Amino acid sequence: MIRGFLLLLGLYLTGCDGGSRRHQGQDEAASDSLLLQPSIAWVDSFSVDTIEQLDAYFEARARHGRFNGNVLLVDEGKRYERTLGKRNFKKERELEEEDAFQLASLSKPITAFGLLLLIDQGKLDLDDFVQDYLWDFPFENVTIRSLLAHTSGIGNYIYITDSLWNAPDSFMTNLDMYNFIGCGHLPRYYTPHTRFHYCNTNYALLPLLIEAVSGRSFRQYMQEEVFEPLGMVHTSYLDPWIKNSSEYAVLGHYPNGDPKRPFYLNGIVGDKGLYSTTGDLFKFFMEWKHPSLISKRLAEEAMCPQSKSAHDQYYGLGWRIRPLEDDTLIFHNGWWRGFRSYFWMSKKQEKVAIILTNSIRGGYLKQDELWQMF
């Protein structure tokens, strides 16, 4: 296990020449100054057949306008990395390996991780009520666990804000959203803890809980407690009052190629709003495989079913869970404002697929098809 960890860490820290494709190990020094562990001089590559199959898969989609983004696939020390397409379709600027993409709902497991750190520190408990920390929260019997597992039963704020927010050119905050809840505008769909219902409101509330318990802003807390310790130097939350979505190098696009414009809900974070890179998300993957900030016990609980979400799938504490024939897939996808994101990891093996795209043309990638290729 230790050897596998060092090997995977080494493959990320070791730089490799190869333009837009990197999948061969070379003897080079580590380029990431924040992580001081020694680099590994040699890393396995995928077989030639696997590389050719993966190349064909992504290149065929790119030729037909069905893929535009960055790819990082890792399996037990073997890596495949591709960059295909444009940052901005109008300006014809090529994507680069360290470009940050809007993660959309892939933000959710990272938000969950921030809250789990506070639970590990004994500052709150999974089965505490939200009202214990947000005293004017209008819904009784909603626990922190029910927010994380999408079993709270409360409605989705996205379905009510268009008719309530009379300033479409200004950005709504998490607190603004909370005030609408407090005024009775958000319905309760069902009794808490009785069924699964995927809902952005659950994860838009978590930043307010983190702020109440930590005494810091959500963005500051996540930067200081998660991103900096893990060396996620290219990861940050969208703050549209400082830099709106149209000012990022990578823009989300409509299927016709037009860039998405800034949107008033971009000010709400936790359920979305995080920008990151494939490399930074690999560091997040390594934290789940070899916990250093969070206890192994709580990490395991987060990846265990809390509620049934579909015929053959479950939801944990921030993660979707899908049993396979000889493994379990822990994953989350995202879709928001012209971006799609994918993070799929094996529970048993050190295997992960991290794919970030800035075009929604062509539909979602097929999980089974791609997972079996490498």
Secondary structure, 3 states (H helix, E strand, C coil): CHHHHHHHHHHHHECCCCCCEECCCCCCCECCCCCCCCCCCCCCCCCHHHHHHHHHHHHHHHHCCCCCEEEEEEECCEEEEEEECEEECCCCEECCCCCCEECHHHHHHHHHHHHHHHHHCCCCCCCCEHHHCCCCCCCCCCEHHHHHCCCCCECCHHHCHHHHCCCCCCCCCHHHHHHHHHCCCCCECCCCCCCCCCCHHHHHHHHHHHHHHHCCCHHHHHHHHHHHHHCCCCCEECECCCECHHHCCCCCECCCCCECCCCHHHHCCCCCCEEECHHHHHHHHHHHHCCCCCCHHHHHHHCCCCEEEECCEEECCCCEEEECCCCEEEEEEEEECCEEEEEEEECCCCEEEEEEECECCCCCCCHHHHHCCC
